[in-house]
Amino acid sequence: MGIIGGTLGYNLLKWINPNGEKDLMDGSSYIGKSKLAVLLGPQIWDEVADKVVIDFGCGEGSEVIEIAQHGARKVIGLDIQENLLEIGRKRAVQQGLSEKCFFERETNEKADLITALDSFEHFNDPASILATMSQLLKPSGCVLAAFGPTWYHPLGGHPFSVFPWAHLIFTEKALIRWRSDFKTDGATRFCEVKGGLNQMSIARFEKIVASSPFRFSKLETVPIRRLKAFNNSLTREFTTAVVRCKLVLR
């Protein structure tokens, strides 16, 4: 995907933004707010009360701690990055929640509820993630997930969105070449950058779920506030801010 590539694309990107990626997803919009409540709704606290919860892709564990503080019986934070898990463990000790909060790379425990925030647009193989989640869930349990921006959102390219929809205008090769001027991780594709970027669209997510062990109990595409008047079934890929859903086993 992308129209402008080669040396022309690279030079245009250097001219537009010579100093590197913009930190578009810095979490500043959640300052003073609960990310869980904002993305999943205030009813999330009723959902977690007295439950065994797995936070899939927990990062440094902020949501794990918050879920425990709101009455969950046990919370397991799963992530593949050991350094982030260690930060979570220290936070749990500091908050006096080390007997409720656990941070692991994997678990065999069955949960009543799995949460996943801002992760489905990053998983390298989201279909296998859903398969894994199905094995970690009690038959009566559910997955509550929210993620965005999706690929066709104005900033769906995340750090590659140097201006709205830039990631759709420039080719992957041009964007990666521009990025390599200030990053030394050797990434050659979107999926190889830190955190990964799998180009998840709403339609693709629906297709993946349809082929998974899950079905939608609820699916909501929350429109971008400034584009709400233009949001409909035909424009949703370009005007949706966040996808949130409830998944249950078939």
N, C-alpha and C positions, 0 to 999 in steps of 0.2 A: 504494500500500500504506500501511497505517497506519490507526488507528481514531480517535485523538484529534487533532483539528486546530483550526484557527481560533484565536481569542483564548484559549479555554480551554487548548488545547495549548501555546501560546506562554507563557502565564502559569505553567502547571505546570512547564515546562522552566526558566523563570527562577527559580522557587522551588526546584527541585531542584538546579540548578547555575547560580547567578547570575554566576559568574566566568569562564565560557567553557569551551571544549573541554578535555577531559582528554587528556594525551599518553599514549595507551594503547600506541602502537607506537613506543616510544623506543629499542628495540634493547637495553635493559638485560638481557634474558634471554640475550643472546649474549656478555656480558662474560666474557672469559677463555676463550671457546670459538670454534670456527670455525663461522660461520653456514652455510657450504657443507656441512661435515661433518654438522652437526646436521640440516639440512633434506634433504640428498640422501644422507646415509649416508657412512661413512668410506671406502667403495669409490670415492668420487668421485676420489680421487687416482690410482687405477689408470686411471680413465677419461680423465683429462686428460694423462697422461704422454706426452710426445713428440707431442702433437696440436696442431692449429690450432683454437683455441677462440674462440667469440664469446660474450661475456657481454651478453645483450640486456636493456637497461634497467640499465646498469651503475652509474648514480648517480655517486658520488665515486670509485669504482674500487677499493674495498677488496678485492672478490672477484677482480678482474682481477689485482691484485698477488699475491694468495694463490695463484691458479691458476698464475701464472708461477713462483712460488717452489717449487711442487710439480712442476715438470718439464715444463710445457707448452712446445711449441716456439715458439708465438706466440699472443698473446691480444689480441683486439680488443674493446674496450669500446664499446658503442653506446648512445647516449642522445640525446635531443632537446634537452637543456639544456646549452648551451655552457659556462656557469659551472661546472657539475659536471664536465664533461669536462676543463676546465683544471685543476681540483683533482687529477683523476686523473693528468694529464700530469706535474704537479709531484711527485706521490707516486712515480711511476715513476722520475723522475730521482733523487729522494732515495734510492731503494732500489737504484739502479744497474741498473734494468730497462728503460730507455728503448728499448733495441734489441729487446726482447721484447714490450713492452706498448704498445698504440696505442689512442688514444681518439678516436672519430669519430662524426659524426652519421649517416653511412652508409658502406657498403663494398660492393665488388664481389667481395671474396674469398670463396671457398667454404671452409666450416669442416668439420672432422671432428665437432665437437660444439658445440652451442649450449646455454648455461645461461640460465635465467630464474628469478630468485628474487623472491618477493613482488611480482609484477607483473601477473599475469593478472586480478587483481581490480581493477586500475586502468586497464588499456588501454581507451581510448574505443571502439575497434573491434577486439576480440580476433580475430575471424575474419580480418581483413586482416593482422593481425600474424602469424598462422600462415601465411598465404599468402606473406608476406615472408620468414619463416624458411625456408620450403621452397625459396626461391630462393637462399638463402645457405648451403645444406647440400649436402655431397657426397652422392651416391646412397647410400653406405654409412653415412652419418652418422646422428646422433640428436639429439633435444632432451631435456634433463633439466630439468624444471621443478618448482617447489614454490611454493605460494602459500596464503595464508590470513591471517586468518580469512575464510571464505566468508560469503555474505550472511546465512544463517540461524544462524550461530554466535552465541552470546550477545553477543559484541562485534563482530559482522560489520559494524556501522555505522561501525567505526573511531572517528573523533572524535565521531560522533553517538551513540555508545553511552554515554550518561551513566549508565546502569545496564543490566544484561543485557537484551537484546532491546528496548531503548528505541526503536531505529530501526524496529522492526516495529510498535510501539504508537502512536508519533506519526507524523503525516503528514509527507511531505517538505516541504511548505510551512511547517508549524509549526517543524520543525527548522531549515530554512534561515532563517526569520525570527529564531529564537533566535540562530543563529550570526551573523547580520548585526549584532547588537549589539556584537560584539567583533572582527569581521573586516570589512575594507573592500575586498575584492576584487570585490564585485558579483556573486558566484555566486548563481544562482537555482535550481540543481538540484544533486543529488549529484555528477553527472559534471563539474560546473564548478569544484569546489573544488580546491585545490592537490593535485596527484597524481591527481585523478580518482577516482571510485568508481562502478563499473559494475554493482553489485548482482549479482556473479557467484555463482551457486549451483553445486553439484556437478553436478546434472542439466543445467544450461545449458552447463557446460564440456564435458560428455560429448557433448552435441548439436552444439556448435561443432566439436569435433574430428571427429565423425562426418561432417561436411560439408566437412572440410578435406582438404588433400593428405596428411594424416598418419593414422596409426592408433596405438592404444595398444599398446606392447610390454609396458608395465606400468602399472598404476594402483593407487595405495594411498591410502586415506583414513585418516589417523592420528587416532584418537579423542582427545578431551580427557581427560586423565588422570582427573579426578574423575568423569567421566561414562562411563568405559570400560565399566562393567557394563551400561550402557543403550544402548550403541552397536550398531546392527544395520542391516540394509538399509532398514528403515522409518524409523529415527530419525537416520540418518547426517547429514542436512542440518543438524540441530540439535546434534549431538554430535561433529562432526569438527573437529579443531584445524587440521590441515594436509592439503592435497591434494598428493601428489607423484606424478610420472609420468615415463615414458620414452616418447617419441614417435619413430616411425620413418616414413619415407616409404612410401606404398602401392606 
